Amino acid sequence: MNIKIDGLDIEYTDVGNGTPVLLLHGWGSSFDVFGGIINLLKNRCRVVAVNFPGCGNSQIMETAWNLDDYCNFVLKFMKAVDLENPIMFGHSHGGRVTLKMAASGIVNPPKIVLLDSAGLIPKKSFKQKCRAKSFKVIKNVLTLPMFKNHSEELLNKARKHYGSADYNAAPQVLRETLVSLVNTDIRDILPNIKCPTLLIWGENDTATPLSDAKIIEGLIGDCGLCVIKGTGHYSFCEKPFEANAIINSFI
């Protein structure tokens, strides 16, 4: 299904009846990753999942967004599909949006489920710091007059070498958006979240490490962490039966 939000053609799915549930996917992903969770809940819940702009078949935005833009988008989407006070699920970037909305009081969900969620700025390794510093030096050099005819071409080559896979795969507007998002840390407002919150995390997640989950667990009062052994950033997809059993009990 599709709906217009602020002039953008947005793809979403809406199945089942009962307790309202909203699923928000991660960066560069789509609601397809939630297939198992949708099948688990659709017989007793109204399950709604939306593809963020530029993901799935949703139209891409024209200018870069920050985290507040994503929160406002979700709020407008919920109003457009008449979804009130849903239980909110968020994977990775979708978790970051969920956390910001709940902590800011934009929404008041009865429960939250975070799946390998983003939201904290992790400490950079020595290697990551060196790569970032190297790229900054190269970028400054390429702005010199002697490189003016080839600066953009050389910059693109540098970005491909030093940038992450997510960054390099994204169009320019999403690259700018990603830079804004990964430099946003919301840990200071997480104690504002009062509803029951479940964290499901992959033991070997390298994108949003388990150490982030333990920080989030400590900041939210009514919060519990379930670690799925031997899984990474898509823990709920890698071991769906284990994840679904945890979700089924919590919901």
C-alpha positions as CSV (number, residue, x, y, z in Angstrom):
1,M,0.0,0.0,0.0
2,N,1.0,3.6,-0.5
3,I,0.2,6.9,1.1
4,K,1.3,10.5,0.6
5,I,3.2,12.1,3.5
6,D,4.4,15.7,2.8
7,G,4.2,15.1,-0.9
8,L,6.3,11.9,-0.7
9,D,4.9,8.6,-2.0
10,I,5.4,6.3,1.0
11,E,5.1,2.5,1.0
12,Y,3.6,0.7,4.0
13,T,1.8,-2.5,5.1
14,D,-1.2,-2.8,7.5
15,V,-2.5,-6.2,8.5
16,G,-4.5,-7.8,11.2
17,N,-6.8,-6.4,14.0
18,G,-6.4,-5.8,17.7
19,T,-3.6,-4.1,19.7
20,P,-1.9,-1.5,17.5
21,V,1.8,-2.2,16.7
22,L,4.2,-0.1,14.6
23,L,7.4,-1.5,13.2
24,L,10.2,0.9,12.1
25,H,13.1,-0.7,10.1
26,G,16.8,0.1,10.1
27,W,19.0,2.2,7.8
28,G,19.0,1.1,4.2
29,S,16.6,-1.7,5.0
30,S,12.8,-2.1,4.6
31,F,9.8,-3.5,6.4
32,D,10.5,-6.8,4.6
33,V,12.9,-7.8,7.4
34,F,9.9,-7.9,9.8
35,G,8.2,-10.7,8.0
36,G,8.5,-13.1,10.9
37,I,7.3,-10.7,13.5
38,I,4.4,-9.6,11.3
39,N,3.3,-13.2,10.9
40,L,3.7,-13.7,14.7
41,L,1.5,-10.8,15.7
42,K,-1.1,-10.3,12.9
43,N,-3.6,-12.8,14.4
44,R,-4.0,-10.7,17.5
45,C,-2.7,-7.2,16.6
46,R,-3.1,-4.6,14.0
47,V,0.5,-4.5,12.6
48,V,1.6,-1.5,10.7
49,A,5.1,-1.1,9.1
50,V,6.3,1.8,7.0
51,N,9.3,2.2,4.7
52,F,11.3,5.4,5.4
53,P,11.9,7.8,2.5
54,G,14.5,6.3,0.1
55,C,13.9,2.8,1.4
56,G,11.9,0.0,-0.2
57,N,9.5,1.6,-2.7
58,S,9.2,4.9,-0.7
59,Q,10.1,8.1,-2.5
60,I,13.4,9.7,-1.5
61,M,13.3,13.1,0.2
62,E,14.8,16.1,-1.7
63,T,17.0,17.4,1.2
64,A,18.9,15.8,4.0
65,W,17.0,14.9,7.2
66,N,18.0,14.9,10.8
67,L,16.5,12.7,13.6
68,D,13.8,15.2,14.4
69,D,12.7,15.0,10.7
70,Y,12.3,11.3,11.0
71,C,10.3,11.6,14.2
72,N,7.9,14.2,12.6
73,F,7.5,11.9,9.6
74,V,6.5,9.0,11.8
75,L,4.1,11.1,13.7
76,K,2.4,12.3,10.4
77,F,2.3,8.8,9.1
78,M,0.6,7.5,12.3
79,K,-2.0,10.3,12.0
80,A,-2.6,9.5,8.3
81,V,-3.3,5.8,8.9
82,D,-5.2,6.5,12.2
83,L,-2.7,4.6,14.4
84,E,-3.0,5.6,18.0
85,N,-0.7,4.7,20.9
86,P,0.9,1.6,19.2
87,I,3.4,-0.7,20.8
88,M,6.6,0.4,19.0
89,F,9.2,-1.8,17.5
90,G,12.5,-0.3,16.2
91,H,15.4,-2.0,14.6
92,S,18.7,-0.1,14.3
93,H,17.8,3.3,13.0
94,G,14.2,2.6,13.6
95,G,15.1,2.1,17.2
96,R,16.8,5.4,17.3
97,V,13.6,7.1,16.0
98,T,11.5,5.1,18.5
99,L,13.7,6.1,21.4
100,K,13.8,9.8,20.5
101,M,10.0,9.9,20.0
102,A,9.3,8.2,23.4
103,A,11.9,10.1,25.3
104,S,10.7,13.4,24.0
105,G,7.1,12.8,24.8
106,I,6.1,12.9,21.1
107,V,4.4,9.6,21.6
108,N,3.4,7.6,24.7
109,P,3.6,3.9,23.7
110,P,2.4,1.3,26.1
111,K,5.5,-0.8,25.4
112,I,8.7,-0.6,23.3
113,V,10.7,-3.3,21.7
114,L,14.2,-2.4,20.5
115,L,16.0,-4.7,18.2
116,D,19.8,-4.0,18.0
117,S,18.9,-0.3,18.2
118,A,21.0,2.7,17.3
119,G,20.9,6.0,19.3
120,L,24.3,6.2,20.9
121,I,27.5,7.4,19.5
122,P,29.9,4.5,20.0
123,K,33.5,5.1,20.9
124,K,35.7,5.0,17.9
125,S,38.6,2.5,17.7
126,F,42.1,3.8,17.1
127,K,41.9,2.6,13.5
128,Q,38.6,4.4,12.9
129,K,40.0,7.6,14.3
130,C,43.0,7.3,12.0
131,R,40.8,6.8,9.0
132,A,38.6,9.7,9.9
133,K,41.7,12.0,10.4
134,S,43.2,10.8,7.1
135,F,40.1,11.6,5.1
136,K,39.9,15.0,6.7
137,V,43.5,15.8,5.7
138,I,42.9,14.5,2.1
139,K,39.6,16.5,1.9
140,N,41.5,19.7,2.9
141,V,44.3,19.1,0.4
142,L,41.8,18.6,-2.4
143,T,40.3,22.0,-1.8
144,L,43.6,23.6,-2.9
145,P,43.5,25.6,-6.2
146,M,45.8,23.1,-8.0
147,F,43.1,20.4,-7.7
148,K,40.1,22.5,-8.6
149,N,39.5,20.7,-12.0
150,H,39.6,17.2,-10.4
151,S,38.6,17.8,-6.8
152,E,35.2,16.2,-7.0
153,E,36.4,13.1,-8.8
154,L,39.2,12.6,-6.3
155,L,36.9,13.3,-3.4
156,N,34.6,10.6,-4.5
157,K,37.5,8.2,-4.7
158,A,38.5,9.1,-1.2
159,R,34.9,8.7,0.1
160,K,34.8,5.2,-1.4
161,H,38.0,4.3,0.2
162,Y,37.4,5.8,3.7
163,G,33.6,5.7,3.9
164,S,31.4,2.9,5.3
165,A,29.5,0.5,3.1
166,D,26.2,2.2,4.1
167,Y,27.6,5.6,3.2
168,N,29.0,4.6,-0.1
169,A,25.9,2.8,-1.2
170,A,23.6,5.8,-0.5
171,P,22.7,8.7,-2.8
172,Q,24.1,12.1,-1.8
173,V,21.0,13.2,0.1
174,L,21.0,10.0,2.2
175,R,24.8,10.3,2.7
176,E,24.3,13.8,4.3
177,T,21.4,12.3,6.3
178,L,23.5,9.4,7.6
179,V,26.3,11.8,8.7
180,S,23.7,13.7,10.8
181,L,22.2,10.6,12.3
182,V,25.4,8.9,13.3
183,N,26.6,12.0,15.0
184,T,23.4,12.3,17.1
185,D,23.5,10.9,20.7
186,I,20.3,10.7,22.7
187,R,21.4,9.0,25.8
188,D,20.8,12.1,27.9
189,I,17.0,11.9,27.4
190,L,16.5,8.1,27.7
191,P,15.7,8.3,31.5
192,N,12.5,10.1,30.4
193,I,11.1,6.8,29.0
194,K,8.8,5.2,31.6
195,C,7.0,2.5,29.6
196,P,8.1,-1.2,29.7
197,T,11.0,-1.6,27.3
198,L,12.4,-4.8,25.9
199,L,15.9,-5.0,24.3
200,I,16.7,-7.9,22.0
201,W,20.3,-7.9,20.9
202,G,22.8,-9.9,19.0
203,E,25.7,-11.1,21.0
204,N,28.2,-10.4,18.2
205,D,26.6,-7.2,16.8
206,T,29.3,-4.9,15.5
207,A,27.1,-2.1,14.1
208,T,25.4,-1.4,17.4
209,P,27.5,-3.3,19.9
210,L,26.1,-5.1,23.0
211,S,27.8,-2.5,25.2
212,D,25.3,0.0,23.8
213,A,22.4,-2.2,24.9
214,K,23.8,-2.4,28.4
215,I,24.0,1.5,28.5
216,I,20.4,1.8,27.3
217,E,19.2,-0.8,29.8
218,G,20.8,1.2,32.6
219,L,19.2,4.5,31.5
220,I,15.6,3.3,31.1
221,G,13.9,2.5,34.4
222,D,11.6,-0.4,33.3
223,C,13.9,-2.1,30.9
224,G,15.1,-5.7,30.2
225,L,17.8,-7.0,27.9
226,C,17.7,-10.4,26.1
227,V,20.9,-11.4,24.3
228,I,20.7,-13.9,21.5
229,K,23.8,-15.9,21.3
230,G,25.8,-16.2,18.1
231,T,24.0,-13.5,16.2
232,G,24.8,-10.1,14.8
233,H,23.0,-6.9,13.9
234,Y,19.9,-8.7,12.6
235,S,19.6,-11.0,15.6
236,F,15.8,-11.4,15.2
237,C,16.3,-12.6,11.6
238,E,19.2,-14.9,12.3
239,K,17.4,-16.8,15.1
240,P,13.7,-15.9,14.6
241,F,12.3,-18.7,16.7
242,E,14.2,-17.5,19.8
243,A,13.4,-13.8,19.1
244,N,9.7,-14.5,18.4
245,A,9.4,-16.5,21.7
246,I,10.8,-13.5,23.6
247,I,8.5,-11.0,21.8
248,N,5.5,-13.3,22.2
249,S,6.0,-13.4,25.9
250,F,6.5,-9.6,26.2
251,I,3.5,-8.6,24.0
